[in-house]
Amino acid sequence: MFRINVGMFETKEGGMISTGVPKGFTDLFGHRKSDGRAFYIECKNETGRVKPHQVRFIEAMRKAGALTGVARSVEEAIKIVEGDK
């Protein structure tokens, strides 16, 4: 499993550069050792809201055959990874 870190920085000329992955990319991603199936997990606390661009990314990955979802606990994240065995 991997954790994504992204950010922005200002160039000497005053322009902003965005680093990392596409907008909406989930917080965690990886693949299952057992069968190589990819998973993408958006992590939120109990009151955190999923943004529209995050929903679009999750749905795109699901349509591509990955295991996806929003996890508000470790247990929910494990269920996403274990899904569709």
PDB file of N, CA, C and O in Angstrom:
ATOM      1  N   MET A   1       0.853  -1.167   0.000  1.00  0.00           N
ATOM      2  CA  MET A   1       0.000   0.000   0.000  1.00  0.00           C
ATOM      3  C   MET A   1       0.895   1.224   0.000  1.00  0.00           C
ATOM      4  O   MET A   1       1.980   1.223   0.582  1.00  0.00           O
ATOM      5  N   PHE A   2       0.423   2.265  -0.661  1.00  0.00           N
ATOM      6  CA  PHE A   2       1.165   3.504  -0.754  1.00  0.00           C
ATOM      7  C   PHE A   2       0.302   4.673  -0.313  1.00  0.00           C
ATOM      8  O   PHE A   2      -0.920   4.644  -0.454  1.00  0.00           O
ATOM      9  N   ARG A   3       0.944   5.698   0.222  1.00  0.00           N
ATOM     10  CA  ARG A   3       0.275   6.940   0.615  1.00  0.00           C
ATOM     11  C   ARG A   3       0.761   8.024  -0.323  1.00  0.00           C
ATOM     12  O   ARG A   3       1.962   8.157  -0.558  1.00  0.00           O
ATOM     13  N   ILE A   4      -0.162   8.796  -0.858  1.00  0.00           N
ATOM     14  CA  ILE A   4       0.168   9.852  -1.807  1.00  0.00           C
ATOM     15  C   ILE A   4       0.367  11.176  -1.082  1.00  0.00           C
ATOM     16  O   ILE A   4      -0.423  11.539  -0.211  1.00  0.00           O
ATOM     17  N   ASN A   5       1.414  11.889  -1.442  1.00  0.00           N
ATOM     18  CA  ASN A   5       1.626  13.254  -0.966  1.00  0.00           C
ATOM     19  C   ASN A   5       1.708  14.162  -2.186  1.00  0.00           C
ATOM     20  O   ASN A   5       2.454  13.891  -3.127  1.00  0.00           O
ATOM     21  N   VAL A   6       0.951  15.219  -2.159  1.00  0.00           N
ATOM     22  CA  VAL A   6       0.936  16.175  -3.268  1.00  0.00           C
ATOM     23  C   VAL A   6       1.075  17.575  -2.702  1.00  0.00           C
ATOM     24  O   VAL A   6       0.971  17.782  -1.493  1.00  0.00           O
ATOM     25  N   GLY A   7       1.306  18.518  -3.572  1.00  0.00           N
ATOM     26  CA  GLY A   7       1.414  19.886  -3.102  1.00  0.00           C
ATOM     27  C   GLY A   7       1.584  20.858  -4.246  1.00  0.00           C
ATOM     28  O   GLY A   7       1.539  20.483  -5.418  1.00  0.00           O
ATOM     29  N   MET A   8       1.778  22.098  -3.892  1.00  0.00           N
ATOM     30  CA  MET A   8       1.991  23.154  -4.863  1.00  0.00           C
ATOM     31  C   MET A   8       3.182  23.982  -4.407  1.00  0.00           C
ATOM     32  O   MET A   8       3.482  24.073  -3.216  1.00  0.00           O
ATOM     33  N   PHE A   9       3.853  24.582  -5.382  1.00  0.00           N
ATOM     34  CA  PHE A   9       4.922  25.496  -5.043  1.00  0.00           C
ATOM     35  C   PHE A   9       4.954  26.627  -6.054  1.00  0.00           C
ATOM     36  O   PHE A   9       4.459  26.504  -7.174  1.00  0.00           O
ATOM     37  N   GLU A  10       5.539  27.713  -5.635  1.00  0.00           N
ATOM     38  CA  GLU A  10       5.624  28.899  -6.489  1.00  0.00           C
ATOM     39  C   GLU A  10       6.991  28.943  -7.155  1.00  0.00           C
ATOM     40  O   GLU A  10       8.021  28.744  -6.511  1.00  0.00           O
ATOM     41  N   THR A  11       6.981  29.208  -8.456  1.00  0.00           N
ATOM     42  CA  THR A  11       8.246  29.344  -9.184  1.00  0.00           C
ATOM     43  C   THR A  11       8.859  30.711  -8.918  1.00  0.00           C
ATOM     44  O   THR A  11       8.216  31.590  -8.345  1.00  0.00           O
ATOM     45  N   LYS A  12      10.105  30.883  -9.338  1.00  0.00           N
ATOM     46  CA  LYS A  12      10.773  32.180  -9.180  1.00  0.00           C
ATOM     47  C   LYS A  12      10.004  33.285  -9.904  1.00  0.00           C
ATOM     48  O   LYS A  12      10.033  34.449  -9.505  1.00  0.00           O
ATOM     49  N   GLU A  13       9.320  32.893 -10.971  1.00  0.00           N
ATOM     50  CA  GLU A  13       8.573  33.867 -11.761  1.00  0.00           C
ATOM     51  C   GLU A  13       7.199  34.176 -11.183  1.00  0.00           C
ATOM     52  O   GLU A  13       6.491  35.039 -11.703  1.00  0.00           O
ATOM     53  N   GLY A  14       6.814  33.490 -10.122  1.00  0.00           N
ATOM     54  CA  GLY A  14       5.530  33.751  -9.479  1.00  0.00           C
ATOM     55  C   GLY A  14       4.407  32.825  -9.911  1.00  0.00           C
ATOM     56  O   GLY A  14       3.283  32.958  -9.428  1.00  0.00           O
ATOM     57  N   GLY A  15       4.685  31.888 -10.812  1.00  0.00           N
ATOM     58  CA  GLY A  15       3.662  30.922 -11.228  1.00  0.00           C
ATOM     59  C   GLY A  15       3.555  29.776 -10.234  1.00  0.00           C
ATOM     60  O   GLY A  15       4.509  29.471  -9.518  1.00  0.00           O
ATOM     61  N   MET A  16       2.392  29.148 -10.195  1.00  0.00           N
ATOM     62  CA  MET A  16       2.179  28.017  -9.294  1.00  0.00           C
ATOM     63  C   MET A  16       2.287  26.707 -10.072  1.00  0.00           C
ATOM     64  O   MET A  16       1.766  26.586 -11.180  1.00  0.00           O
ATOM     65  N   ILE A  17       2.964  25.741  -9.482  1.00  0.00           N
ATOM     66  CA  ILE A  17       3.134  24.413 -10.058  1.00  0.00           C
ATOM     67  C   ILE A  17       2.504  23.404  -9.110  1.00  0.00           C
ATOM     68  O   ILE A  17       2.781  23.409  -7.910  1.00  0.00           O
ATOM     69  N   SER A  18       1.660  22.545  -9.650  1.00  0.00           N
ATOM     70  CA  SER A  18       1.039  21.481  -8.874  1.00  0.00           C
ATOM     71  C   SER A  18       1.841  20.199  -9.089  1.00  0.00           C
ATOM     72  O   SER A  18       2.174  19.859 -10.225  1.00  0.00           O
ATOM     73  N   THR A  19       2.151  19.491  -8.011  1.00  0.00           N
ATOM     74  CA  THR A  19       2.908  18.250  -8.112  1.00  0.00           C
ATOM     75  C   THR A  19       2.031  17.071  -7.748  1.00  0.00           C
ATOM     76  O   THR A  19       0.992  17.228  -7.107  1.00  0.00           O
ATOM     77  N   GLY A  20       2.448  15.917  -8.153  1.00  0.00           N
ATOM     78  CA  GLY A  20       1.767  14.709  -7.719  1.00  0.00           C
ATOM     79  C   GLY A  20       0.842  14.117  -8.753  1.00  0.00           C
ATOM     80  O   GLY A  20       1.186  14.023  -9.931  1.00  0.00           O
ATOM     81  N   VAL A  21      -0.315  13.725  -8.313  1.00  0.00           N
ATOM     82  CA  VAL A  21      -1.249  12.920  -9.093  1.00  0.00           C
ATOM     83  C   VAL A  21      -2.470  13.741  -9.515  1.00  0.00           C
ATOM     84  O   VAL A  21      -2.623  14.882  -9.079  1.00  0.00           O
ATOM     85  N   PRO A  22      -3.340  13.175 -10.359  1.00  0.00           N
ATOM     86  CA  PRO A  22      -4.529  13.914 -10.797  1.00  0.00           C
ATOM     87  C   PRO A  22      -5.447  14.303  -9.635  1.00  0.00           C
ATOM     88  O   PRO A  22      -5.464  13.645  -8.595  1.00  0.00           O
ATOM     89  N   LYS A  23      -6.192  15.362  -9.826  1.00  0.00           N
ATOM     90  CA  LYS A  23      -7.164  15.820  -8.829  1.00  0.00           C
ATOM     91  C   LYS A  23      -8.146  14.687  -8.536  1.00  0.00           C
ATOM     92  O   LYS A  23      -8.673  14.054  -9.452  1.00  0.00           O
ATOM     93  N   GLY A  24      -8.381  14.444  -7.261  1.00  0.00           N
ATOM     94  CA  GLY A  24      -9.308  13.400  -6.856  1.00  0.00           C
ATOM     95  C   GLY A  24      -8.657  12.071  -6.543  1.00  0.00           C
ATOM     96  O   GLY A  24      -9.318  11.171  -6.026  1.00  0.00           O
ATOM     97  N   PHE A  25      -7.358  11.924  -6.847  1.00  0.00           N
ATOM     98  CA  PHE A  25      -6.662  10.660  -6.570  1.00  0.00           C
ATOM     99  C   PHE A  25      -6.805  10.337  -5.085  1.00  0.00           C
ATOM    100  O   PHE A  25      -6.706  11.223  -4.236  1.00  0.00           O
ATOM    101  N   THR A  26      -7.033   9.081  -4.783  1.00  0.00           N
ATOM    102  CA  THR A  26      -7.287   8.670  -3.404  1.00  0.00           C
ATOM    103  C   THR A  26      -6.037   8.768  -2.520  1.00  0.00           C
ATOM    104  O   THR A  26      -4.910   8.842  -3.010  1.00  0.00           O
ATOM    105  N   ASP A  27      -6.273   8.766  -1.203  1.00  0.00           N
ATOM    106  CA  ASP A  27      -5.191   8.867  -0.227  1.00  0.00           C
ATOM    107  C   ASP A  27      -4.306   7.627  -0.204  1.00  0.00           C
ATOM    108  O   ASP A  27      -3.089   7.726  -0.044  1.00  0.00           O
ATOM    109  N   LEU A  28      -4.919   6.471  -0.362  1.00  0.00           N
ATOM    110  CA  LEU A  28      -4.193   5.204  -0.331  1.00  0.00           C
ATOM    111  C   LEU A  28      -4.471   4.434  -1.610  1.00  0.00           C
ATOM    112  O   LEU A  28      -5.573   4.495  -2.157  1.00  0.00           O
ATOM    113  N   PHE A  29      -3.476   3.720  -2.076  1.00  0.00           N
ATOM    114  CA  PHE A  29      -3.676   2.832  -3.226  1.00  0.00           C
ATOM    115  C   PHE A  29      -2.633   1.734  -3.176  1.00  0.00           C
ATOM    116  O   PHE A  29      -1.604   1.868  -2.513  1.00  0.00           O
ATOM    117  N   GLY A  30      -2.902   0.665  -3.870  1.00  0.00           N
ATOM    118  CA  GLY A  30      -1.970  -0.450  -3.918  1.00  0.00           C
ATOM    119  C   GLY A  30      -2.591  -1.612  -4.657  1.00  0.00           C
ATOM    120  O   GLY A  30      -3.519  -1.441  -5.447  1.00  0.00           O
ATOM    121  N   HIS A  31      -2.073  -2.789  -4.393  1.00  0.00           N
ATOM    122  CA  HIS A  31      -2.632  -3.995  -4.988  1.00  0.00           C
ATOM    123  C   HIS A  31      -2.539  -5.135  -3.977  1.00  0.00           C
ATOM    124  O   HIS A  31      -1.670  -5.161  -3.106  1.00  0.00           O
ATOM    125  N   ARG A  32      -3.460  -6.064  -4.129  1.00  0.00           N
ATOM    126  CA  ARG A  32      -3.471  -7.216  -3.233  1.00  0.00           C
ATOM    127  C   ARG A  32      -2.375  -8.189  -3.649  1.00  0.00           C
ATOM    128  O   ARG A  32      -2.194  -8.469  -4.834  1.00  0.00           O
ATOM    129  N   LYS A  33      -1.668  -8.686  -2.689  1.00  0.00           N
ATOM    130  CA  LYS A  33      -0.604  -9.651  -2.961  1.00  0.00           C
ATOM    131  C   LYS A  33      -1.185 -10.946  -3.531  1.00  0.00           C
ATOM    132  O   LYS A  33      -0.559 -11.596  -4.368  1.00  0.00           O
ATOM    133  N   SER A  34      -2.372 -11.312  -3.078  1.00  0.00           N
ATOM    134  CA  SER A  34      -2.965 -12.597  -3.459  1.00  0.00           C
ATOM    135  C   SER A  34      -3.278 -12.698  -4.949  1.00  0.00           C
ATOM    136  O   SER A  34      -3.080 -13.752  -5.552  1.00  0.00           O
ATOM    137  N   ASP A  35      -3.764 -11.611  -5.546  1.00  0.00           N
ATOM    138  CA  ASP A  35      -4.181 -11.694  -6.951  1.00  0.00           C
ATOM    139  C   ASP A  35      -3.809 -10.468  -7.786  1.00  0.00           C
ATOM    140  O   ASP A  35      -4.135 -10.401  -8.971  1.00  0.00           O
ATOM    141  N   GLY A  36      -3.134  -9.510  -7.176  1.00  0.00           N
ATOM    142  CA  GLY A  36      -2.705  -8.328  -7.921  1.00  0.00           C
ATOM    143  C   GLY A  36      -3.785  -7.305  -8.188  1.00  0.00           C
ATOM    144  O   GLY A  36      -3.532  -6.313  -8.872  1.00  0.00           O
ATOM    145  N   ARG A  37      -4.980  -7.515  -7.671  1.00  0.00           N
ATOM    146  CA  ARG A  37      -6.081  -6.580  -7.916  1.00  0.00           C
ATOM    147  C   ARG A  37      -5.800  -5.242  -7.242  1.00  0.00           C
ATOM    148  O   ARG A  37      -5.425  -5.191  -6.070  1.00  0.00           O
ATOM    149  N   ALA A  38      -5.984  -4.170  -7.989  1.00  0.00           N
ATOM    150  CA  ALA A  38      -5.715  -2.824  -7.488  1.00  0.00           C
ATOM    151  C   ALA A  38      -6.828  -2.355  -6.549  1.00  0.00           C
ATOM    152  O   ALA A  38      -7.989  -2.739  -6.692  1.00  0.00           O
ATOM    153  N   PHE A  39      -6.440  -1.512  -5.582  1.00  0.00           N
ATOM    154  CA  PHE A  39      -7.430  -0.871  -4.722  1.00  0.00           C
ATOM    155  C   PHE A  39      -7.069   0.596  -4.541  1.00  0.00           C
ATOM    156  O   PHE A  39      -5.900   0.981  -4.579  1.00  0.00           O
ATOM    157  N   TYR A  40      -8.114   1.407  -4.343  1.00  0.00           N
ATOM    158  CA  TYR A  40      -7.983   2.852  -4.133  1.00  0.00           C
ATOM    159  C   TYR A  40      -8.912   3.223  -2.989  1.00  0.00           C
ATOM    160  O   TYR A  40     -10.111   2.952  -3.051  1.00  0.00           O
ATOM    161  N   ILE A  41      -8.366   3.845  -1.938  1.00  0.00           N
ATOM    162  CA  ILE A  41      -9.153   4.154  -0.750  1.00  0.00           C
ATOM    163  C   ILE A  41      -9.022   5.638  -0.411  1.00  0.00           C
ATOM    164  O   ILE A  41      -7.919   6.156  -0.237  1.00  0.00           O
ATOM    165  N   GLU A  42     -10.163   6.305  -0.322  1.00  0.00           N
ATOM    166  CA  GLU A  42     -10.214   7.694   0.139  1.00  0.00           C
ATOM    167  C   GLU A  42     -10.463   7.656   1.645  1.00  0.00           C
ATOM    168  O   GLU A  42     -11.443   7.063   2.097  1.00  0.00           O
ATOM    169  N   CYS A  43      -9.589   8.279   2.416  1.00  0.00           N
ATOM    170  CA  CYS A  43      -9.697   8.262   3.881  1.00  0.00           C
ATOM    171  C   CYS A  43     -10.363   9.544   4.379  1.00  0.00           C
ATOM    172  O   CYS A  43      -9.966  10.652   4.019  1.00  0.00           O
ATOM    173  N   LYS A  44     -11.369   9.367   5.202  1.00  0.00           N
ATOM    174  CA  LYS A  44     -12.082  10.501   5.802  1.00  0.00           C
ATOM    175  C   LYS A  44     -12.345  10.193   7.266  1.00  0.00           C
ATOM    176  O   LYS A  44     -12.477   9.034   7.659  1.00  0.00           O
ATOM    177  N   ASN A  45     -12.420  11.259   8.072  1.00  0.00           N
ATOM    178  CA  ASN A  45     -12.845  11.034   9.450  1.00  0.00           C
ATOM    179  C   ASN A  45     -14.365  10.897   9.457  1.00  0.00           C
ATOM    180  O   ASN A  45     -14.995  10.893   8.399  1.00  0.00           O
ATOM    181  N   GLU A  46     -14.951  10.787  10.641  1.00  0.00           N
ATOM    182  CA  GLU A  46     -16.396  10.522  10.719  1.00  0.00           C
ATOM    183  C   GLU A  46     -17.266  11.635  10.128  1.00  0.00           C
ATOM    184  O   GLU A  46     -18.416  11.383   9.768  1.00  0.00           O
ATOM    185  N   THR A  47     -16.748  12.841  10.021  1.00  0.00           N
ATOM    186  CA  THR A  47     -17.547  13.945   9.466  1.00  0.00           C
ATOM    187  C   THR A  47     -17.002  14.471   8.137  1.00  0.00           C
ATOM    188  O   THR A  47     -17.576  15.390   7.553  1.00  0.00           O
ATOM    189  N   GLY A  48     -15.914  13.902   7.665  1.00  0.00           N
ATOM    190  CA  GLY A  48     -15.293  14.389   6.432  1.00  0.00           C
ATOM    191  C   GLY A  48     -16.185  14.186   5.215  1.00  0.00           C
ATOM    192  O   GLY A  48     -16.855  13.161   5.088  1.00  0.00           O
ATOM    193  N   ARG A  49     -16.188  15.157   4.337  1.00  0.00           N
ATOM    194  CA  ARG A  49     -17.013  15.098   3.126  1.00  0.00           C
ATOM    195  C   ARG A  49     -16.178  14.682   1.927  1.00  0.00           C
ATOM    196  O   ARG A  49     -15.043  15.126   1.754  1.00  0.00           O
ATOM    197  N   VAL A  50     -16.760  13.827   1.110  1.00  0.00           N
ATOM    198  CA  VAL A  50     -16.104  13.410  -0.120  1.00  0.00           C
ATOM    199  C   VAL A  50     -16.449  14.442  -1.193  1.00  0.00           C
ATOM    200  O   VAL A  50     -17.622  14.716  -1.448  1.00  0.00           O
ATOM    201  N   LYS A  51     -15.429  15.006  -1.812  1.00  0.00           N
ATOM    202  CA  LYS A  51     -15.625  16.043  -2.829  1.00  0.00           C
ATOM    203  C   LYS A  51     -16.007  15.419  -4.166  1.00  0.00           C
ATOM    204  O   LYS A  51     -15.668  14.266  -4.432  1.00  0.00           O
ATOM    205  N   PRO A  52     -16.713  16.174  -5.012  1.00  0.00           N
ATOM    206  CA  PRO A  52     -17.149  15.634  -6.312  1.00  0.00           C
ATOM    207  C   PRO A  52     -16.005  15.057  -7.146  1.00  0.00           C
ATOM    208  O   PRO A  52     -16.179  14.010  -7.771  1.00  0.00           O
ATOM    209  N   HIS A  53     -14.846  15.706  -7.172  1.00  0.00           N
ATOM    210  CA  HIS A  53     -13.745  15.168  -7.976  1.00  0.00           C
ATOM    211  C   HIS A  53     -13.208  13.863  -7.386  1.00  0.00           C
ATOM    212  O   HIS A  53     -12.665  13.034  -8.117  1.00  0.00           O
ATOM    213  N   GLN A  54     -13.354  13.672  -6.077  1.00  0.00           N
ATOM    214  CA  GLN A  54     -12.955  12.410  -5.456  1.00  0.00           C
ATOM    215  C   GLN A  54     -13.935  11.299  -5.827  1.00  0.00           C
ATOM    216  O   GLN A  54     -13.530  10.166  -6.089  1.00  0.00           O
ATOM    217  N   VAL A  55     -15.214  11.629  -5.847  1.00  0.00           N
ATOM    218  CA  VAL A  55     -16.240  10.658  -6.256  1.00  0.00           C
ATOM    219  C   VAL A  55     -15.995  10.234  -7.700  1.00  0.00           C
ATOM    220  O   VAL A  55     -16.076   9.046  -8.016  1.00  0.00           O
ATOM    221  N   ARG A  56     -15.698  11.185  -8.579  1.00  0.00           N
ATOM    222  CA  ARG A  56     -15.445  10.859  -9.989  1.00  0.00           C
ATOM    223  C   ARG A  56     -14.247   9.923 -10.130  1.00  0.00           C
ATOM    224  O   ARG A  56     -14.291   8.971 -10.909  1.00  0.00           O
ATOM    225  N   PHE A  57     -13.175  10.190  -9.379  1.00  0.00           N
ATOM    226  CA  PHE A  57     -11.994   9.327  -9.462  1.00  0.00           C
ATOM    227  C   PHE A  57     -12.320   7.923  -8.968  1.00  0.00           C
ATOM    228  O   PHE A  57     -11.959   6.940  -9.616  1.00  0.00           O
ATOM    229  N   ILE A  58     -13.000   7.821  -7.827  1.00  0.00           N
ATOM    230  CA  ILE A  58     -13.362   6.522  -7.267  1.00  0.00           C
ATOM    231  C   ILE A  58     -14.219   5.738  -8.256  1.00  0.00           C
ATOM    232  O   ILE A  58     -13.984   4.548  -8.466  1.00  0.00           O
ATOM    233  N   GLU A  59     -15.197   6.383  -8.858  1.00  0.00           N
ATOM    234  CA  GLU A  59     -16.063   5.704  -9.823  1.00  0.00           C
ATOM    235  C   GLU A  59     -15.296   5.270 -11.065  1.00  0.00           C
ATOM    236  O   GLU A  59     -15.544   4.186 -11.593  1.00  0.00           O
ATOM    237  N   ALA A  60     -14.373   6.094 -11.537  1.00  0.00           N
ATOM    238  CA  ALA A  60     -13.565   5.728 -12.709  1.00  0.00           C
ATOM    239  C   ALA A  60     -12.722   4.491 -12.411  1.00  0.00           C
ATOM    240  O   ALA A  60     -12.605   3.603 -13.255  1.00  0.00           O
ATOM    241  N   MET A  61     -12.143   4.428 -11.232  1.00  0.00           N
ATOM    242  CA  MET A  61     -11.330   3.267 -10.868  1.00  0.00           C
ATOM    243  C   MET A  61     -12.190   2.021 -10.705  1.00  0.00           C
ATOM    244  O   MET A  61     -11.782   0.923 -11.083  1.00  0.00           O
ATOM    245  N   ARG A  62     -13.386   2.196 -10.140  1.00  0.00           N
ATOM    246  CA  ARG A  62     -14.311   1.062  -9.991  1.00  0.00           C
ATOM    247  C   ARG A  62     -14.705   0.524 -11.361  1.00  0.00           C
ATOM    248  O   ARG A  62     -14.729  -0.689 -11.569  1.00  0.00           O
ATOM    249  N   LYS A  63     -15.011   1.413 -12.288  1.00  0.00           N
ATOM    250  CA  LYS A  63     -15.379   0.989 -13.648  1.00  0.00           C
ATOM    251  C   LYS A  63     -14.230   0.277 -14.347  1.00  0.00           C
ATOM    252  O   LYS A  63     -14.454  -0.565 -15.216  1.00  0.00           O
ATOM    253  N   ALA A  64     -12.994   0.613 -13.967  1.00  0.00           N
ATOM    254  CA  ALA A  64     -11.810  -0.028 -14.547  1.00  0.00           C
ATOM    255  C   ALA A  64     -11.507  -1.376 -13.880  1.00  0.00           C
ATOM    256  O   ALA A  64     -10.577  -2.072 -14.286  1.00  0.00           O
ATOM    257  N   GLY A  65     -12.283  -1.739 -12.868  1.00  0.00           N
ATOM    258  CA  GLY A  65     -12.115  -3.043 -12.234  1.00  0.00           C
ATOM    259  C   GLY A  65     -11.409  -3.047 -10.899  1.00  0.00           C
ATOM    260  O   GLY A  65     -11.167  -4.116 -10.338  1.00  0.00           O
ATOM    261  N   ALA A  66     -11.069  -1.880 -10.371  1.00  0.00           N
ATOM    262  CA  ALA A  66     -10.377  -1.808  -9.084  1.00  0.00           C
ATOM    263  C   ALA A  66     -11.374  -1.869  -7.930  1.00  0.00           C
ATOM    264  O   ALA A  66     -12.562  -1.592  -8.096  1.00  0.00           O
ATOM    265  N   LEU A  67     -10.869  -2.230  -6.777  1.00  0.00           N
ATOM    266  CA  LEU A  67     -11.628  -2.156  -5.533  1.00  0.00           C
ATOM    267  C   LEU A  67     -11.495  -0.729  -5.028  1.00  0.00           C
ATOM    268  O   LEU A  67     -10.380  -0.218  -4.918  1.00  0.00           O
ATOM    269  N   THR A  68     -12.596  -0.085  -4.723  1.00  0.00           N
ATOM    270  CA  THR A  68     -12.545   1.313  -4.321  1.00  0.00           C
ATOM    271  C   THR A  68     -13.544   1.604  -3.221  1.00  0.00           C
ATOM    272  O   THR A  68     -14.480   0.838  -2.991  1.00  0.00           O
ATOM    273  N   GLY A  69     -13.332   2.725  -2.544  1.00  0.00           N
ATOM    274  CA  GLY A  69     -14.296   3.161  -1.558  1.00  0.00           C
ATOM    275  C   GLY A  69     -13.747   4.232  -0.650  1.00  0.00           C
ATOM    276  O   GLY A  69     -12.588   4.637  -0.741  1.00  0.00           O
ATOM    277  N   VAL A  70     -14.629   4.677   0.233  1.00  0.00           N
ATOM    278  CA  VAL A  70     -14.287   5.673   1.245  1.00  0.00           C
ATOM    279  C   VAL A  70     -14.230   4.946   2.579  1.00  0.00           C
ATOM    280  O   VAL A  70     -15.165   4.235   2.948  1.00  0.00           O
ATOM    281  N   ALA A  71     -13.134   5.126   3.299  1.00  0.00           N
ATOM    282  CA  ALA A  71     -12.964   4.474   4.595  1.00  0.00           C
ATOM    283  C   ALA A  71     -12.889   5.526   5.685  1.00  0.00           C
ATOM    284  O   ALA A  71     -12.141   6.498   5.584  1.00  0.00           O
ATOM    285  N   ARG A  72     -13.675   5.317   6.726  1.00  0.00           N
ATOM    286  CA  ARG A  72     -13.669   6.210   7.880  1.00  0.00           C
ATOM    287  C   ARG A  72     -13.044   5.523   9.095  1.00  0.00           C
ATOM    288  O   ARG A  72     -13.055   6.060  10.202  1.00  0.00           O
ATOM    289  N   SER A  73     -12.497   4.323   8.866  1.00  0.00           N
ATOM    290  CA  SER A  73     -11.811   3.572   9.920  1.00  0.00           C
ATOM    291  C   SER A  73     -10.895   2.551   9.249  1.00  0.00           C
ATOM    292  O   SER A  73     -11.003   2.284   8.053  1.00  0.00           O
ATOM    293  N   VAL A  74     -10.006   1.998  10.040  1.00  0.00           N
ATOM    294  CA  VAL A  74      -9.121   0.947   9.538  1.00  0.00           C
ATOM    295  C   VAL A  74      -9.952  -0.253   9.089  1.00  0.00           C
ATOM    296  O   VAL A  74      -9.661  -0.883   8.072  1.00  0.00           O
ATOM    297  N   GLU A  75     -10.985  -0.553   9.862  1.00  0.00           N
ATOM    298  CA  GLU A  75     -11.831  -1.698   9.537  1.00  0.00           C
ATOM    299  C   GLU A  75     -12.513  -1.527   8.174  1.00  0.00           C
ATOM    300  O   GLU A  75     -12.599  -2.479   7.398  1.00  0.00           O
ATOM    301  N   GLU A  76     -12.991  -0.325   7.889  1.00  0.00           N
ATOM    302  CA  GLU A  76     -13.609  -0.071   6.580  1.00  0.00           C
ATOM    303  C   GLU A  76     -12.593  -0.192   5.455  1.00  0.00           C
ATOM    304  O   GLU A  76     -12.921  -0.699   4.382  1.00  0.00           O
ATOM    305  N   ALA A  77     -11.378   0.259   5.679  1.00  0.00           N
ATOM    306  CA  ALA A  77     -10.333   0.139   4.658  1.00  0.00           C
ATOM    307  C   ALA A  77     -10.034  -1.329   4.371  1.00  0.00           C
ATOM    308  O   ALA A  77      -9.883  -1.722   3.214  1.00  0.00           O
ATOM    309  N   ILE A  78      -9.951  -2.129   5.418  1.00  0.00           N
ATOM    310  CA  ILE A  78      -9.697  -3.563   5.241  1.00  0.00           C
ATOM    311  C   ILE A  78     -10.819  -4.214   4.446  1.00  0.00           C
ATOM    312  O   ILE A  78     -10.559  -5.047   3.579  1.00  0.00           O
ATOM    313  N   LYS A  79     -12.065  -3.844   4.731  1.00  0.00           N
ATOM    314  CA  LYS A  79     -13.205  -4.401   3.989  1.00  0.00           C
ATOM    315  C   LYS A  79     -13.125  -4.061   2.513  1.00  0.00           C
ATOM    316  O   LYS A  79     -13.461  -4.894   1.670  1.00  0.00           O
ATOM    317  N   ILE A  80     -12.683  -2.844   2.181  1.00  0.00           N
ATOM    318  CA  ILE A  80     -12.538  -2.462   0.778  1.00  0.00           C
ATOM    319  C   ILE A  80     -11.507  -3.350   0.100  1.00  0.00           C
ATOM    320  O   ILE A  80     -11.752  -3.864  -0.992  1.00  0.00           O
ATOM    321  N   VAL A  81     -10.357  -3.535   0.736  1.00  0.00           N
ATOM    322  CA  VAL A  81      -9.289  -4.339   0.156  1.00  0.00           C
ATOM    323  C   VAL A  81      -9.702  -5.806   0.044  1.00  0.00           C
ATOM    324  O   VAL A  81      -9.330  -6.478  -0.917  1.00  0.00           O
ATOM    325  N   GLU A  82     -10.452  -6.300   0.995  1.00  0.00           N
ATOM    326  CA  GLU A  82     -10.867  -7.705   0.979  1.00  0.00           C
ATOM    327  C   GLU A  82     -12.064  -7.962   0.069  1.00  0.00           C
ATOM    328  O   GLU A  82     -12.374  -9.119  -0.212  1.00  0.00           O
ATOM    329  N   GLY A  83     -12.737  -6.928  -0.396  1.00  0.00           N
ATOM    330  CA  GLY A  83     -13.934  -7.080  -1.219  1.00  0.00           C
ATOM    331  C   GLY A  83     -13.718  -7.876  -2.483  1.00  0.00           C
ATOM    332  O   GLY A  83     -12.618  -7.904  -3.036  1.00  0.00           O
ATOM    333  N   ASP A  84     -14.794  -8.533  -2.946  1.00  0.00           N
ATOM    334  CA  ASP A  84     -14.792  -9.265  -4.225  1.00  0.00           C
ATOM    335  C   ASP A  84     -13.699 -10.310  -4.341  1.00  0.00           C
ATOM    336  O   ASP A  84     -13.120 -10.481  -5.414  1.00  0.00           O
ATOM    337  N   LYS A  85     -13.408 -11.007  -3.265  1.00  0.00           N
ATOM    338  CA  LYS A  85     -12.374 -12.060  -3.345  1.00  0.00           C
ATOM    339  C   LYS A  85     -12.895 -13.237  -4.115  1.00  0.00           C
ATOM    340  O   LYS A  85     -12.181 -14.223  -4.294  1.00  0.00           O
TER     341      LYS A  85
END
